[in-house]
Amino acid sequence: MASTNAPILNRRVRQFLKKPRIARLATQGVDGYPHVVPIWFRRDGDDILFGSNRDNRKVHNILANSKGAVVIGGELPRDAEGYLIQGDLSVEEDPKQASMWKMLLRYETKKNAERLAKEWADSDMIIIRLKPRKVIRVY
């Protein structure tokens, strides 16, 4: 009998997500239309984390409907593969912007990360967490 506690992200997907690519996060707007935005991400176990200002449209969409998806990769010639990850989204506090700092260092040099962190210091930054339910290779 197969284990029901197996990680949703297999080894290949986890390896793929190590590279700091631009993701495309999709939420559903209150008008019923998809709202898709480019966004930085990082992994936390099998979860995918994104940073955002609390006032952004995607956050309001998530609070109204927690279902969402992200597409990462599949952009030739850079990526020979890509994944659609569907799941449940939630909004979390980011005390002292600790998670945001890790994300900045993933995409930026330390100097640029420090500059951006200063710019965002007074912003109402939060973390969006995607708990994957399904992973589909799209390329």
C-alpha positions in Angstrom: 0.0 0.0 0.0 1.4 3.4 -0.9 2.1 6.0 1.8 -0.4 8.9 1.9 2.3 11.0 3.6 4.6 11.0 0.6 5.8 14.5 -0.3 3.8 16.2 -3.1 7.0 17.6 -4.7 9.1 14.8 -5.9 12.9 15.0 -6.0 13.0 16.3 -9.6 10.6 19.1 -8.9 12.4 20.0 -5.7 15.7 20.2 -7.6 14.0 22.3 -10.3 12.7 24.8 -7.7 16.2 25.5 -6.3 16.9 27.9 -9.1 15.5 31.4 -8.5 13.1 31.7 -11.4 10.2 34.1 -11.9 6.9 32.4 -11.0 3.4 33.3 -12.3 0.9 33.2 -9.4 -2.7 32.9 -10.3 -5.6 33.8 -8.0 -9.3 34.4 -8.8 -10.5 37.9 -8.8 -13.8 38.9 -7.3 -15.1 39.3 -10.8 -14.4 35.6 -11.5 -11.5 36.3 -13.9 -8.0 34.9 -13.3 -5.5 37.4 -11.8 -1.9 36.3 -12.8 1.2 38.1 -11.6 4.9 37.5 -11.9 6.5 37.0 -8.5 9.5 35.7 -6.6 9.2 32.5 -4.6 11.1 30.2 -2.3 10.3 26.7 -0.9 9.5 25.8 2.7 9.4 22.0 2.7 6.7 21.2 0.1 5.1 24.7 0.4 5.9 27.5 -1.9 6.2 31.0 -0.3 5.7 34.4 -1.9 6.1 37.9 -0.5 3.6 40.7 -1.0 2.3 43.9 0.4 -0.9 43.3 2.3 -2.8 45.8 0.1 -2.1 44.0 -3.2 -5.0 42.6 -5.3 -3.7 39.0 -5.1 -3.9 39.2 -1.3 -7.5 40.3 -1.4 -8.3 37.6 -3.9 -6.7 34.9 -1.7 -8.8 36.1 1.3 -11.9 35.7 -0.7 -10.9 32.4 -2.4 -8.0 30.3 -1.2 -7.6 28.2 -4.3 -4.8 29.1 -6.6 -1.9 28.0 -8.8 1.6 28.9 -9.8 3.5 28.2 -13.0 7.2 28.0 -12.8 9.6 27.5 -15.7 8.8 26.3 -19.2 10.3 29.4 -20.8 12.6 28.4 -23.7 15.5 28.6 -24.1 16.2 29.0 -20.4 14.0 26.1 -19.1 13.7 22.7 -20.6 10.8 22.0 -18.2 8.1 23.8 -16.3 5.5 23.0 -13.6 2.0 24.0 -12.7 1.4 23.6 -9.0 -2.2 23.9 -7.8 -3.1 24.2 -4.2 -4.5 26.2 -1.3 -3.2 29.7 -0.6 -3.1 31.4 2.8 -1.8 34.7 4.1 0.7 34.8 7.0 2.4 37.5 9.0 6.2 37.8 8.4 7.6 39.0 11.8 10.6 41.3 11.2 10.3 40.4 7.5 12.5 37.3 8.2 11.0 35.3 5.4 11.2 38.2 3.0 14.9 38.6 3.8 15.5 35.0 2.8 13.7 35.6 -0.5 15.6 38.8 -1.2 18.9 36.9 -0.7 17.7 34.2 -3.1 17.3 36.7 -5.9 19.6 39.6 -5.1 23.1 40.3 -4.1 23.5 41.1 -0.4 24.0 44.7 -1.2 20.8 45.0 -3.3 18.9 42.9 -0.7 19.9 45.3 2.0 18.8 48.3 -0.1 15.4 46.7 -0.9 14.9 45.6 2.7 15.4 49.3 3.7 12.9 50.4 1.1 10.3 47.9 2.3 11.0 48.4 6.0 7.8 50.4 6.6 5.7 48.4 4.2 3.0 46.0 5.4 4.7 42.9 4.0 3.1 39.5 4.4 3.8 36.0 3.2 1.6 34.0 0.9 1.8 30.3 1.4 0.8 27.8 -1.3 0.2 24.3 0.0 0.4 22.1 -3.1 -2.3 19.6 -3.9 -1.3 18.7 -7.4 1.8 19.1 -9.6 1.6 18.9 -13.4 4.6 19.1 -15.7 3.6 21.6 -18.3 6.7 21.5 -20.5 
